[in-house]
Every structure is written in structure tokens, then in C-alpha cells.
């Protein structure tokens, strides 16, 4: 026995000595930081080096967005976990064996129950060495039923994870389109004001010189200077908005640096003929991923009630085993056993009854939550539908205003050529309004495009009513 203990201690010491020490938290953080830095550089390396269109930005965002990647991994994990849960329905098959030895035998004496009969002499019926094994197959019917419903619940959780992934994907598309148009609007303002701002500084210096020499009155000169400085302030604002929008786009695309530029692409104005809102509402109630997730949640809660109901019954287990014992004193060294075992926790019945009642309340709460979400979806769709037409009218009015200001600038330029207007007057009094109106027109157009995608987002089908994005993948959950 002492020898066996020494052997066991040596084995434990050997296994412990072969274990590699875990690095400290600082070393772990440094190693992970280096690894993540390399991954970010790799992402930047694969970013196209030409101006990006909206299609390309959406493709990159859908492939490389890190939040979406996390959702995808969570869904994949839950799918694998649901597959493993099904294996719990299998019966247990256990092989058990023992090979051991004792330093003394198990001799035993006995006492006779009949005083007239002398007891048997001391004897042994087992060897000092043990060599036996058995193979036991057990099928617990209650555990099988519970494992069946648990596996269905894991499938429901996988459905919920998939719904979360699809919804995150749809929100990502809408956010990307919104940030894209913010960037396009700011980019137009920067490009329109950049050459003007370069002229503004020269005019400001000229104004200060003329005011200092009293060629120009101070009040008029300062009014001109204030108007010119508004151009500079608006240019700075557009630059900041551009940096913010580009940075947000980079984040959505899963890249750490905003070292890309946007392509100036022409996107046609969508048709003002949308499907009937009743048709879109019916489509939204079929295709919104959140509703599928809540359907799965209700099914999971119903299965929880069924599990509580099953636990009201006794646990019945059928078993069969094949046994072998090398003891030479046994007449039969190999034998089979089969039978039934059952247990019934009588004091657990009230608990399971209350669990069933609580489960029913949970099901009703989930159904009410689903109804509330359906109403919210229809409200969101109604608002997006109205916003589509409102933003269309805003764009038409903004485009008309931009055209009017552009015509006014042309008229003033012709007057300047004949000496009836000065360049300073045009620049200080009219240029900002003209550029601002052109930017506002593009902003209204972008709002119209975002409102269109909001309808798609409300329906739950990206690009469904976006004719200019034909060719993109359309995600429809249900037929």
C-alpha cells in the first residue's frame, strides 16, 4: 500500500512539474495588444486605395464590422451548443473496472443461528487481488423528456441569437447609409468653400488696410469682415462634420483609421410611388427578426412549463448491465442484470406546480411584449413612410432654392464684369447663401435616402425599396 502511495505521489509531482506557468496579467495584456495591433494593420492593408462608393462601404461594413462579427460568433456558438444539447437525450453507457490487491485476505468466521448446529470454520470466499468490470446501460425516461425539451430551448436560443444578428445587420446598414450622407454633405461644403476661404483671407487683409487708411468706413468694413468670417466659420464646421462622419464610417467598417476618401457618385432620386403601407405593414410583421426572436422566447417558456409538468412524475430508469469478476471462488464469474429503478420526490410536487404557474405568467408576459413590439414596429413604419414623403418635398424645395441662388450668383457675376457689382459684395453678401443652399439640397437628398432605408429597416428587409441598390443581398427571413 505504501508503495502505491509513493507511486501516486511521484505521478502527481511529475504532472505538476510539466505544467507551464501562466503569464501575468501585464504580460498577457502586452501580448494581446501586439496581436490586436497586427490585426488592425491587416484590416487597413486590405482597405481599397481608391475612392469608395456606397456599395463598397456597405460591403466592407457587412464583412468587417466587429460588433456584427461578435453577433455572428455568438450565433455560431449557440448553434453548436444546441447541437450538443441533443446528445443529452442519449442513454448513459458506463464501463467501470477495478484492478487492485490487498496485503491480507478477507477470512471470516460465522455464528450459527441454531445452537445445536456448530458454526462453519473460518474461511475465505474472495481473493486478495481484485479484477472485475461491468458495463451498465441506463435510460432514465424522465431525464430523457427533460433533455428533449432542454434541447428545444437551446434551438430557440439559437433562433434568438440569429434574430439578434440579423437585426444588428439591418441597423448597421441604416447607420452606414446615414453616416455616408453626412460625410457626403460635409465633403461638398468643404470642397465648395475651400477656394472661397483662400480668397477671404486676402479680402480681410484688404479691408483692414482700407479701414486703417480711412478709405472705407469702419462700420461698413466690419460688416463685410463679419460676413467673410462667417464663410471661414462655416468651412471649419464642415471640416469637423466631415472628420466625424468619416471616423464613424471607419468604425462601422471595422478599421481603426479613417484613411479613405469618398467617391462622388450620382445616385438617382427614388420613385415617389411606394408600396401601400398596409402591404409593408404585413411584410414587417412577417420579416422583422425581433418578432422571430420573441416567438422563439414564447416557445422556450412553454417548454419550461412542460419540463415542470414532467417533474411531477416519478423518475423511472431502465437499466441493463454485463458484469465480470475474476474471483476464482465464484461459481459464475460473468452475469447479466436488468431491471427498473424509480424515485419520487413527493415533497417537490408543490414546487413544480408553482413553477408551472410561474411559467404560464411568463408566457403571457412574453406574448404581451411581442404585441407591444408589433405595435412599435408598425408605428416606426408609419413614421418612416411619412418621413419619406416629407423629405422628398424638402429636397424639391431645397433644390429649387439652390438653383435660385446659383442663378443669382450668375447674374451678379455678369454685373461684376460690367462694373455694376464688386467681387467683395458678392463674396460677403451672397456667396455663403449660395453655397449653403447647395449643401442643404444635398443634405435634403441624403435625408430622403436615409428615410427610404428607414422604411426598409422598419420592414426588416434591407434594400427592399431601394432601386439604386439593386444587386445587393436582400435578406428575407420568411417566404
Phi, psi and omega in degrees: 000315179299324179295319179296321179296319180296319178298318180296318179295323177295319179296318179297317179296322180294315181293323179293321180292334180278351181284128179284135178291141180282136180293158179291168184294327179292314178299321178297316181294320180296316179296317179293323179297318178296319179295316181291325177297319178295321178296319179294321177296323178295321178296320178293326182296322182274003176285132181302147183263013177247164178303136188266134173273172179296321178302314181293320179297318179295319179300314181294318181297317182291333180271329192238359178298128187286323177296320178293325177296319178298316178301319180295317179294322178296320178294318179297319178298315182294325176298315179294322179294322177295322177294322179290330179296329179295330181291343179288349177282347181289146175293162180271136177233107188244126173255127183228136180217162179213131172231113184208175179212151178245156180277348179220157179278176182253050177301146184215150174248173183216163177242131182284139176283336179259116182299338182277349181250122180292148179291160176289149178293158177305140184208171175235150179230007177217153181277163177288330176268139180248131177215095181215158177204160176210152178239114188245124176251122181231133177232105180270114186294321179293316178297325178296315180296318179294318179296326179297311181289327176296322179294324177293323177296322177293325174297320177296321177296323176297320176298319179295319178296321179295319178297319178297320179296312182295321179293318177299323179295317179294318178295322178299318179298314181296316179296321180296316179296320179297313180293327178299315182287329173298318179292319180297319180296313179295323179296320178297316179298319179296315183290328178285323185272341185302308179292331180291319181297325178297324177284329184300317182299321177295318179293323179296318177297319179295320179297316180296322178293318181291324177291323180294325180270006178062023173285329181236136180295150184295319183294317179292318180297319180291325176296317177298316182297320179297320179294320179292322179293333175298324177296318180295316180297320179293324177296317178297320179296318178296320178299316180295317178298323179295315180297318180297313183293318179295321179295319178295322177296319178299318178297316180295329179276356176077028177243146186280342184232144181267063182257055177218162179237161181264143175278142178272088182257148178268126179242124184292152176291129181294158179295148178274004179261097177267160173301158177301142183294333177294323177292319178294323179296317178296322179292322180295319181290344178266327192252347181295124184299327182299324180293324175295321178296320179288327173301315179295325178294319177298315178300320179295320179292324176294320177295329176296322175296319180295323178296316178297324178294319179298326183286355173287340184265158178293153177277117183246124183234125172267139182218154175211139182217150173248126187238145177221137177220123184280007180301118184288349179277347178281142177286317177243119182271349182224135181206163180245147177227138171212154181173194181232143172234144177216147175226149182217112178274093186293324180284351178274353182299313179301323179299313183291329177294317178294326176297323178294318179295316178297322179297319178297319177298321180293322178297315179296322178295319179294322179293321177295321177297320178294320178295318179297321178294322179298317177297318178297322179296315180294323176295317178300318179296317180299316180295318179295323180296315179291322180297328179300311182287324178297315180291332176294315178295321177299320181293317180299317179293318180294321178294321178294320178295318179296320178295323180294315179294324178295320178294322179296319178297321179297319179296318180293325177295320178293322177294324178295323181296330180261008175084012181269351179213150180258155179296325178296319180296317179297316184292318186280326189256338188231335188294318181298317179296322181294313180294318180298321180292325177292319177294319179298325178295317178293324177297318178296322177295317177297319177299324178294319178294320178295320178297324177296317180288334175296326175296314177300320179295321179292324178287330182092016179229101180303140175065019184294317179244040178242087184297335181280355176247024177298137184110340175283159180287134178253121183264113176239118183287311183251151178291000000 
